[in-house]
């Protein structure tokens, strides 16, 4: 039997869509200061809009997973892209906090339709068993590649365009991603038993399984940390980092302000995560995913604790960005792969979407608490330490997960 290639049209097309979707999503933190300064808003106002976007993304993820499994993956992606682009266009004309907050619901649902939940399910079903974990890692790394270009692109566009025009440009980018849609033609390699099962039966078994609850809870801190850093780290670095000295390497390559460093920090996180996520996908085929996840959350917790205890300098910002970046989205191929491995591929999009809702609850709190506590205390220290705590919790809750296909488990005495 011929070996199936790792690099397939489905993987290429899915990676392009995720890359462009995440390039735009990762840029929203860059708009914090320009929008707040133009309208004289508190930091919490636009932070709440981004937080609502993340929550809507989480709510929309299982919905779009179900839409994809009922009506087809490509229809779900088209619907997501249209919502995403429309939300950006309307946001360009929003002039009150409430308008931005309401429109970010549309943007969040759009991200759900063009992001990990739908795309990773397509990639996972199209990949062979031997390549599935690595293929999921590559598709996830495409999101990191989007992060590499998203924040610096927004920063560069803002240097000669108003933020409203940048939103319109980004709406065009989202619509352009649909040119990759014809590549997403894939079979659904599910067993006969999986095809005969209804979604309700699969969901019911997953909800009764303690491991599903542990995975759900564990993904919360990933969302908290990613949401907070994506939305607030550029402003954090702009305001708290020590100056970039003339004659330094950063100054020599044109990074002369802490504002520029804040945007570059998001890019560095994404750059480091390309390698980190692909590595995590490769390791996921060779070691228990639950132990890899526990290790990643432990590493994040230690890195965040050390960073906030040290003086904030250009060097510590760069080092932290690279370290955190190597662990950034490494949880995604492992978590999605764990869901597909335990509960099957037929309804992987919906099941992963439900787990991802926990991620976005964490993201909502990370973004919103960041703005709220900043307005109260004048800095981000308190909300940063909350992130350290929830990261430690996630490292612990993954350890008891039973990493075995549910259909292969011996029934418990109660179930028997």
N, C-alpha and C positions, 0 to 999 in steps of 0.2 A: 504494500500500500504506500503510495507516494506521500511524502511529508508535505503538510500544508505550509505555505509561506506565512511568515509573520506579517510582512508588509502587504496588506490587501487594500483594494480601493475603499472598502468600508472604513478601515483604520485611517487612511489618508483623508477621506472626506470628513469623517467625524472629528479628526484632529483640527482641520481647518475651521470648522464651525465653532468648536470650543475655543480655539485660539482667539478668534475675532470677538466672540461673546465675552470672554474674560478680559481681553484688552480694554474694552469699554468699562466693564464692571469694576476692574481694578483701579480705574482712574478717578473714581468719585471722591476719594479723600483729597485729591489735589484741588477740588472745587470748594473745599470747606472755607478757606479764608477769603477767596474772591467774592463768593456769594454773600457771606456774612458781612463783609466790609461794604459791599454795594448797598445792601438794604439795612445795615445797622442792626442785624439780628444777633442774639446770643448764640454761642457755639452749639447749644443744645437744639436749636431749631432745625438746622440742616442735618445735624447728627440724627435727629429723630426721623427725618425723611429717609436717610440711608438705612437706619434701623428697620423702618417699615418695609423698605425694599427687600432687606434680607429676610424678614419674617414672611412677606408675600412669596418670596422665592421658595421658602420652606413649605408653605401651605400649598403652593402650586406644583411642587415636585411630584408628590404621589398622584395628583390629579393628571398631570401631563404624562406620567408613567402609565396610568390607566388608559388615557386617550390613545397613546402610542400602541398599547397592546390591544385595544379594541378597534381603532380605525386606521392604524398604520403609523410607523415611526415618522415618515416624511411629512405627513399631514400635521402631526404634532409639532414638528420643528418649524414648519411654515407659520402655523398659528403663533408659536412663541416669538418668531422673528418679527411678525407684524405687530404684536403687542409691544415688544421691546422698542422698535423704531418709533411707533406712535407715541409711546410714553416719553421718549427722549424729545421728540418734536414739540409736544405739548409743554414739557418742562421748560423748554427754551423761552416760552412766553409766560411762565408762571411768575408772579410778583409777590406772593404771600407765602409764609411758611406752610399754611394749610393746603395751598394748591400743590406745592412741591410734595408734601407728605402724601396727599391723595394720589398724585400721579405716579409716585414711586411704587404703588401697588401694582400698576400696570407694568412698570419696568421689571419689578420682581417676578411677576408671572412670566414675562418675556424671557428672563434669564432661565427660569425653570424649563421652558420649552426648548432652549438652545444650549443648555448646560449639561452637567454630568449625568443627571438621572436618566434622561432619554438617550443621550449619546453613548454612555458607558454600557447601557443595556444592549444597544445595537451592536457595539463592538464586542461585548462579551458573548452574545449569541453567535456572532459570525466567526469567532476565533476557535481554534482547536483547543482541546484540553491542555496540551503541552505549551501553548502560546498564550493562553487566556490571561494569566496574571500579568505577564510582560506587556501584552497588548493594552490592557487596562492602564498600566503604568505609563505607556507612551501617550495614550490619549489624554490622561491626566496631566502629563508633562506639557502637553500643548496648551493647557490652561496657564501653566507657569510661563510659557513663552509669551502668551498674551499679556501677562503681567509685566514681563520685561519691557514690552514696548508701550503698554497702555499709559502708565503714569508719566513717563518722560514725553510721550507724544502729546498728552494733554497739557503738560507744562510748556512744551514748545509752542503749541497752538495758542495758548493763552498769552504768549508774549506778543502776539500781533493780532489776535482775534478776541472779541468779547466772549465770555463764557457761553452766552446764548448760541453764538455761531458754532462753537466747538460741539455743543450738544447736537446741532443739526448735522455736522460732519459725522459724528459718531452714529447717528441714525442711519446715514448712508452706508457706513461700514457694516452695520448689522444686516441690512438688506443685501449687501454684496455677498455675505456669507452663504446665501441661498444658492449661489452658483455651484457650490460643492455638493448640493443635494443629490444630483444624479448618481453620485458615487455610492450612496447609501442603499445599495441593493444587497440584501443578505438573507440567507435561509435562517430558520429558527431551530437550531439543533437541540431539540428537547426530546426527552424520552416519550414513548407512547403513553405511559402512565401520567406524565406531566401534562401532555396535551389533553388528556381526558378529564383532568381535574379542573374544577371551577376556581375562579379567583377567590371566592369566599372560603372554599375549603383550605386553600393554601394560606390565606391570611389568618384563618382561625387557628391553624396549627402553629403558625409563627407566633401569634399573640399569646398562645398558651405555653410557649417555650421560654424558660427563664433566660436562655442565652440571647434571644432576640431583645429582651428588655435590657440586658447588660450592654449589648452593642448600641442600642438606642441611647442609653444614658451616657455611655463613653464618648459618643460623637459630639456631645454637647460642648465640651471644652474646646474641641477643635474649632467649632464655629465661633465660640467666644473669642479665642485668641486671634483667629484670622479676621473676624469682623472688626475687632477693636484696632488691630494694627493696620489693616487696609484703610480704614476710615480716618484714623487719628495719628498714625505714625508720621506722615508728612508734616502735620502741624506740630506734633510733639518735637520732632527734630528741629523744625524752624525756630521754635521758641526756647528750647532748653539746651540745645547743643552748643558747645563752645565754638568760637569763631574759627573760620578756615583761614589759616595764616597765609599771607602773601609769600610766595616762594615754595609753598608745600606742593606735593604731587597733585593733590586735588585742584589747587589753584592753577597749577600749570596746565591741566587738561580742561580748564574752563568752568570747573565747579567752584564758584567764588562765593556763593551765599548758602546759608543753611536751608533756605527754601529749595534751592536746586538739589541740595544733598538729600532732603526729605523725599523728593520725587525719585532720585536715583536709588535711595534705600529700598523703595518698593520694587524697583527694577532689579536690584541685586538679589532680593529675596526670590523673585521669580526665576532669575538666572540660575541661582544655586539649586532651586527646586527642580529644574529640568533634570539634572543629574540625580538628585535625591529621590524623585518620584520614579524614574526609570529603574533605579537601583532597588527601591522598595518593591516594584512590580516583579523584578527578577528574583528577589529573595522570597517573595510570596509563593513561588512554585517550589521552594526548597526547604522552607522552615515554617513552623506553625505561625499563622498570621496573628493570632492573639498575642503571642510573645513579642513579635515585631511591633505591633501597635503599642503594647505596654512600654517597650523600649523607646519608641518615638515620643510618647507623651512624657516620659521621664526626662528625656533629653531636652524637650521644649521647656519643661518646668525649671530645670537647672539653668539653662541659658537665660531665661527671662529673669530669674532671681539674681543671677550674677550681674546682668546688665544694669538693673535698676539700682543695685548697691554701689556700682562704680560711678565715677564722674562721667557725664555724658559728653563725649568728645567725638570729633569726626572719626577717629580710629575705632572707638568702641561701637559707634553706629555701624560702620562698615563690617566689623567682625561679627556683631550680633546679627546683622542682616544676612550674612553668608551662612552663619550657623543655623539661625531660625529657618532660612530658606531651604537648607538641605533637608529639613523636617517638615516643611510647610504643608504641601499637599500629599506627602508620602502616605498619609492615612487613607486617602481616597481609594487607590486601587486595592489596598488591603481590606478596607471595610466593604467595598462593593464586591470584591472577590469572595470575602467571607460570607456575605449574604447569598451570593449565587451558589457557593459550594454547599452551604448548609441547607438551603431551602429550594434549590433548583433554579433553572434559567428561565422557565416559562414566564413567571411573573416577577423577574428580577427587578425590572424598572419600577414597578409599584412598591415592592418591598424595600428596595433601596431608597425610594422616594420617602417612605415613611420614616426610615432611619435618618434620612437627611433632614427631615423636619426638625429633629432634635438639634442637629448641627445649626440650623437656622434660628432656632430659639436662642441658642447660645450666641449666635452672631448678632441677633437683635439686641440682646442684653449688653453685649460687649460694645456695640456702637452707641446705643442709647445711654448706658451708664457712663461711657467715656465723656460724652458731651455734658451730661447732667452733673457729674462729679467735678468736671473741669469748671463749670460755672459756680459751683459751691466752694471748691477749695483752691481754684486758680491753677491747678496742675493735674497731672494724670497718675500720680503715685498710688493713690488708694485703689483705683480701678485696675491698675497694673497688678497689684498684689492679689486681687481677686482672681485674676487670670492665672497666677502662679498656683493658687489653691485648687482651682477646678482642673488644672492640668495634672496635678498629683492625683486627684480623684479618678480621672480617666485612666491613668496608668494602672491603678488598682483594680478597677471594675472589669477590665478585660481578662484578667487572669483566670477567673472561674468559667469563662465561656467554653462550652463543649464544641470543639472544632471537629465535627463529624456530621455527614449528611443526615438530616433528620429521618429520612426513610430507612437508614441503616441502623438506627439506634434500637437497642432492646427496649421494649415498653416498660415504663415504671410500674410498680405494683398497683398504683392508683389507676393508671391508664388501662392496665390489664383487667 
